[in-house]
Amino acid sequence: MDNNTREVKRTVTAIIKDYYQRRNIDNLNEHHDQPNKEVIIQIIDNLMKIVYPGYFRDLIYKGYNPENYIATLIEDVMYRLQKQIVKVGKYVDGFESLTLEEQTRTANEVTLKFMNRIPTVREYLETDLEAAFDGDPAAKNFDEIILAYPGLYAITVNRLAHELFLLNVPLIPRIMTEHAHSLTGIDIHPGATIGKYFFIDHGTGIVVGETTVIGNNVKIYQGVTLGALSLRGGQSLRGKRRHPTIEDDVTIYSGASILGGDTVIGRGSVIGGNCFITKPIPPETRVSIRQQELLFNGKDAAPEIKEEKPEEEYWTYII
């Protein structure tokens, strides 16, 4: 045995020995009872084909009857999802005390309830599509939004994950939305409640917390945070309202942060870019930051800067 081989063997032994420290990052269960992230991503992909028929296709099927094709996709999703729900059952009190037959039956019931919510999810997504088209003059057609807009993708995955969240399915909804987050830069917790006609413009850097409530006809731009006012409470805050309520017909421009469970943005309000809000805002209010001072350092004369004072009838709050 040469020196290199001995060094490799010594390294392997050291790493395997470290597994017996029983750290939280170790899970050497021979039954592989952890949920499979890759399978859950496959479920998302097939759900996209079901939700947007004709837009996302499986190229292995050349000539198929649309009804038979959709039926096959639905059966595949239900089969995979049921098995994953059984695997995450260990996070639900009392689930592991059930027999395997009872666990399977429970998972099947939950899966069926979820699939029966697909038409309602599609109803909401139709309004989201319309909101994106009406709200973005750069959009040429609906196809462009469905196939290219990260905001609609993130909303779609979130609406599907939210239904599983409402059915008390652990972990899987979070894996779904974090997959969308990794692809789009849009982080929406599956617990967030979102009304119809929701439009995310551009999207990157958006964060929407677990207990956020968003009404109808809400539009938000990149970099917006709908978050908790403080995380110092840690696990003691679990189950409590920590995130804001955004009422109907609100627009939130880029970089704004709206924090806290007691913070309500009233109906019809407009939140300007980079605002930091931790208190309720009345309905029909325009919020902005007073113009900041610009400094110019160069050989050319600085342009003349005129401070624009907000109009009283339009800009009600200045922060």
C-alpha positions in Angstrom: 0.0 0.0 0.0 1.6 3.3 -1.1 1.6 6.5 1.0 -1.2 8.1 -0.9 -3.5 5.1 -0.4 -2.7 5.0 3.3 -3.5 8.8 3.6 -6.8 8.4 1.8 -7.7 5.5 4.1 -6.8 7.5 7.2 -8.8 10.4 6.0 -11.9 8.2 5.3 -11.6 6.6 8.7 -11.3 10.0 10.4 -14.5 11.3 8.7 -16.5 8.2 9.4 -15.4 8.3 13.0 -16.6 11.9 13.3 -20.1 10.7 12.4 -20.3 8.9 15.7 -20.3 12.3 17.5 -24.1 12.2 16.8 -24.3 15.8 15.6 -27.5 17.3 14.4 -26.2 17.2 10.8 -25.9 13.4 11.0 -28.7 11.1 9.8 -27.3 7.7 9.0 -30.7 5.9 9.0 -30.5 2.8 7.0 -34.2 3.0 6.1 -33.7 6.4 4.4 -36.7 7.9 6.1 -35.9 11.5 5.3 -38.0 13.2 2.6 -36.3 13.3 -0.8 -35.7 16.8 -2.0 -35.1 15.7 -5.6 -38.5 13.9 -5.6 -40.2 17.0 -4.2 -38.7 19.1 -7.0 -40.0 16.6 -9.5 -43.4 17.0 -8.0 -43.2 20.8 -8.4 -42.2 20.3 -12.1 -45.2 18.0 -12.7 -47.5 20.4 -10.9 -46.4 23.2 -13.2 -47.4 21.0 -16.1 -50.8 20.4 -14.5 -51.4 24.0 -13.5 -50.3 25.4 -16.9 -51.2 22.7 -19.4 -49.4 23.0 -22.7 -46.8 25.4 -21.4 -44.6 22.9 -19.6 -44.4 19.6 -21.4 -42.6 16.3 -20.9 -40.6 15.7 -24.1 -40.6 12.0 -23.8 -44.3 12.0 -24.8 -44.6 12.6 -28.5 -48.2 11.9 -29.5 -50.5 11.8 -26.6 -54.1 12.4 -25.7 -54.2 15.5 -23.5 -56.6 14.0 -21.0 -54.6 10.8 -20.7 -51.4 12.8 -20.3 -52.8 15.0 -17.5 -54.2 11.9 -15.8 -50.8 10.3 -15.9 -49.2 13.4 -14.4 -51.8 13.6 -11.7 -51.3 10.0 -10.8 -47.5 10.5 -10.7 -47.8 13.5 -8.4 -50.2 11.7 -6.1 -48.0 8.6 -5.9 -44.8 10.6 -5.2 -46.5 13.1 -2.8 -48.2 10.4 -0.7 -44.9 8.7 -0.1 -43.2 11.9 0.9 -46.0 12.8 3.3 -45.5 9.5 5.0 -41.8 10.3 5.4 -42.5 13.7 7.0 -45.1 12.2 9.3 -42.5 11.8 11.9 -42.7 15.5 12.6 -46.4 15.3 13.4 -47.3 14.2 17.0 -48.8 10.7 17.1 -48.2 9.9 13.4 -45.4 7.4 14.1 -47.7 5.5 16.5 -50.0 4.6 13.6 -49.6 1.4 11.7 -48.0 1.7 8.2 -51.5 1.0 6.7 -53.0 3.9 8.8 -50.1 6.2 7.9 -50.5 5.4 4.2 -54.3 6.0 4.4 -53.8 9.3 6.1 -51.2 10.4 3.6 -53.6 9.4 0.7 -56.4 11.4 2.2 -54.2 14.5 2.6 -52.9 14.1 -1.0 -56.4 13.8 -2.4 -57.5 17.0 -0.5 -54.5 18.8 -1.9 -55.1 17.7 -5.5 -58.8 18.8 -5.2 -57.6 22.3 -4.4 -55.8 22.6 -7.8 -58.8 24.2 -9.6 -59.0 26.9 -6.9 -55.2 27.5 -7.1 -55.6 27.9 -10.9 -58.4 30.4 -10.4 -56.1 32.6 -8.2 -53.2 32.2 -10.7 -55.4 33.4 -13.5 -55.8 36.6 -11.6 -52.1 36.8 -10.9 -51.4 36.5 -14.6 -53.9 39.2 -15.4 -52.3 41.5 -12.7 -48.8 41.0 -14.2 -50.0 41.8 -17.7 -52.0 44.9 -16.6 -49.3 46.1 -14.3 -46.2 45.7 -16.6 -46.1 47.7 -19.9 -43.0 45.6 -20.8 -45.2 42.4 -21.0 -46.0 41.6 -24.6 -48.4 38.7 -23.9 -49.5 36.1 -21.4 -47.1 33.5 -22.7 -44.1 35.7 -21.9 -45.2 36.1 -18.3 -45.9 32.4 -17.8 -42.6 31.2 -19.4 -40.3 34.0 -18.3 -41.4 35.9 -15.3 -39.8 34.7 -12.0 -42.5 36.5 -10.0 -45.3 34.3 -11.4 -43.2 31.1 -10.9 -42.6 32.0 -7.2 -46.2 32.9 -6.7 -47.3 29.6 -8.3 -45.1 27.4 -6.2 -46.1 29.4 -3.1 -49.9 29.0 -3.8 -49.4 25.2 -4.1 -47.2 25.0 -1.1 -49.6 27.1 0.9 -52.4 24.5 0.3 -50.1 21.8 1.8 -49.3 24.1 4.7 -53.0 24.6 5.4 -53.3 20.8 5.5 -50.6 20.7 8.2 -48.1 18.9 6.1 -44.7 19.6 7.6 -41.4 20.4 5.8 -42.5 19.7 2.2 -44.1 23.2 1.7 -40.9 24.8 2.9 -38.8 22.7 0.6 -41.0 23.8 -2.3 -40.9 27.5 -1.6 -37.1 27.4 -0.9 -36.6 25.7 -4.3 -38.5 28.6 -5.9 -36.4 31.0 -3.8 -33.2 29.5 -5.1 -34.3 29.9 -8.7 -35.9 33.4 -8.4 -34.4 35.2 -5.4 -38.0 35.5 -4.1 -38.5 34.2 -0.6 -42.2 33.7 0.3 -42.9 31.5 3.3 -45.7 28.9 2.5 -47.6 30.2 5.6 -48.2 33.6 4.1 -51.8 34.3 3.1 -52.1 36.0 -0.3 -55.2 37.3 -2.0 -56.0 37.5 -5.7 -54.4 39.7 -8.4 -50.9 39.6 -6.7 -48.1 41.0 -8.8 -44.4 40.8 -8.1 -42.5 43.1 -10.5 -38.8 42.1 -11.1 -38.8 40.2 -7.8 -35.2 39.7 -6.8 -34.6 40.1 -3.0 -38.3 40.0 -1.9 -38.9 38.4 1.5 -42.4 37.6 2.7 -42.7 36.1 6.2 -44.8 33.3 7.5 -47.6 35.2 9.2 -47.9 37.9 6.5 -51.4 38.6 5.2 -51.7 40.2 1.8 -55.0 41.4 0.3 -56.2 41.6 -3.2 -54.6 43.7 -6.0 -51.3 44.2 -4.2 -48.2 45.0 -6.2 -44.6 44.8 -4.8 -41.3 45.5 -6.4 -37.8 44.0 -5.9 -36.1 44.2 -2.6 -39.2 44.5 -0.5 -39.3 42.9 2.9 -42.5 42.0 4.8 -40.8 40.7 7.9 -40.7 40.4 11.7 -39.8 43.4 13.8 -37.4 41.4 15.9 -36.1 37.9 15.9 -34.5 38.1 19.4 -37.4 36.1 20.8 -36.4 33.1 18.7 -38.5 30.0 19.2 -40.6 31.7 21.8 -42.3 33.6 19.0 -43.4 30.5 17.2 -47.1 30.6 16.3 -47.5 34.3 17.0 -48.3 37.1 14.5 -44.9 38.5 13.6 -45.4 39.9 10.1 -47.4 42.7 8.7 -50.9 42.9 7.1 -51.1 44.5 3.6 -54.6 45.4 2.7 -56.2 45.6 -0.7 -54.9 47.8 -3.6 -51.5 48.6 -2.0 -48.3 49.2 -4.0 -44.9 48.8 -2.3 -41.9 50.1 -4.2 -38.4 48.7 -4.2 -36.3 48.4 -1.1 -39.1 49.1 1.4 -39.2 47.2 4.7 -42.5 46.7 6.5 -42.0 44.9 9.8 -44.1 43.7 12.7 -47.3 41.8 13.4 -49.1 45.0 14.5 -48.2 46.8 11.3 -51.1 47.2 8.9 -50.8 49.0 5.6 -54.2 50.5 4.9 -56.2 49.9 1.8 -55.1 51.9 -1.3 -51.8 53.1 0.2 -48.5 53.6 -1.7 -45.2 52.9 0.0 -42.3 54.6 -1.6 -38.9 53.0 -2.2 -36.5 52.4 0.8 -39.1 53.3 3.4 -38.7 51.6 6.8 -42.1 51.1 8.4 -42.9 49.6 11.8 -46.2 51.3 12.6 -49.7 51.1 11.0 -50.4 53.3 8.0 -53.9 54.6 7.4 -55.8 53.8 4.2 -55.2 55.9 1.1 -51.8 57.1 2.4 -48.7 57.9 0.3 -45.5 57.3 2.2 -42.0 58.4 1.0 -38.6 59.4 2.3 -37.6 63.1 2.1 -35.2 63.7 -0.7 -31.6 62.9 0.3 -28.7 65.2 -0.3 -26.5 64.3 -3.3 -22.8 65.0 -3.2 -20.8 65.6 -6.4 -17.0 65.3 -6.6 -15.5 66.0 -10.0 -14.0 68.6 -12.3 -17.3 69.5 -13.9 -19.7 71.8 -12.1 -22.4 69.9 -10.1 -25.9 70.1 -11.6 -28.3 72.4 -9.9 -30.4 70.5 -7.4 -33.8 71.8 -6.5 -35.5 70.1 -3.5 -39.0 69.1 -4.4 -41.5 69.5 -1.6 -44.2 67.0 -1.4 -47.7 68.1 -2.3 -49.9 68.0 0.8 -52.8 66.4 -1.0 -50.7 63.5 -2.3 -47.8 62.8 0.1 -49.5 62.5 3.5 -46.6 60.8 5.4 -43.0 61.7 5.1 -40.4 59.6 6.9 
